[in-house]
Amino acid sequence: MYKITFKDSASKELQRLSKSVIKKIVFSINELSENPRPNGVKKLKDSNENLYRIRVGDYRIIYVIDDGIKIVNIRRIGHRKDIYR
């Protein structure tokens, strides 16, 4: 099992969303604790870190996996039109 941690800005981004979207995103984040690389995960290329992203409807969750200490750090959560800027 991986421990889930949030960057402060990511938790604020999550709080700004509607309750129905928050439910779906929290469910997907909880699934990451069991399998941090689920089907459909993409590794982002233009980054110095090992960033990954998963899709939840029109929203994206961007995160980093540290396999050594078994942590998934959520970096950004947002709508697909804004998340990559």
N, C-alpha and C positions, 0 to 999 in steps of 0.2 A: 504494500500500500504506500502510495506517495502522499506527502503532506501538501495541502494546498495553501499557498500564501498569496496575498494581494499587494500590489503596489498601491499606495494611497490614492493616486489619481484613478486607478482602475476601479476601486471600490466606490469612488464618487461618481464615475461614469455609470456604474451599475445602478446606483440609487436614483439617478435621473430618469431611468426608463420606466415604462408602464408596468404595472404589476403582472400582467399576463406574460410579457416578454421576460421579466425578471425570473418568473417560475421556470421557463424553458432554459434560460441561461444557467441558473443555479443547478438545475438537474444535469446539464451537460458538464458543468464544472465538477460536480460530484463524481460523475463518471470518469473524469480524468484522474482521480485518485487511484482508481483500479487499473486503468489502461491509459497512460498519457499519450499514446500514439494510436488513437482509434481509426477506423476506416474513414477516409475522407480528409485526414489531416494533411496539411501542406507545410513544408519547411520553407520559410521565407529566405530569399537569396541575398538581397541587398542589405545585409546586416552584419555587424561584427559579432553579434551573439547568435546562439542557436535558437532563433525564434521560430515558433510554430503557430499555425492558426487553424481553428476549426470554425465551421459555419453552423449557425443556429438561425435558420430562416434567413432574414435579410441582415442579420447581425453577425459580427465576427468577434472571436475571442483570440487574442494574441498572447502567447505565453512562452516561458522558457522552462526547459526540463533539465534538472540536475540529477543525473542517475547515481552519482556518487553518494549523495546524502538523501536521495529520494524525495526531492521537493519539486513541485510544479508551481512556478511563480507567475501569476496572472499579471500581465503588463498593461493591456488595453482591452476595452470592451466598447464596441460602438457599431453604428450602422455602416453598411458596406460602402456607402458613398463617401464617408468621412474618415474611416479608420486608417487608411494608408497615407494620409497627409502628414 
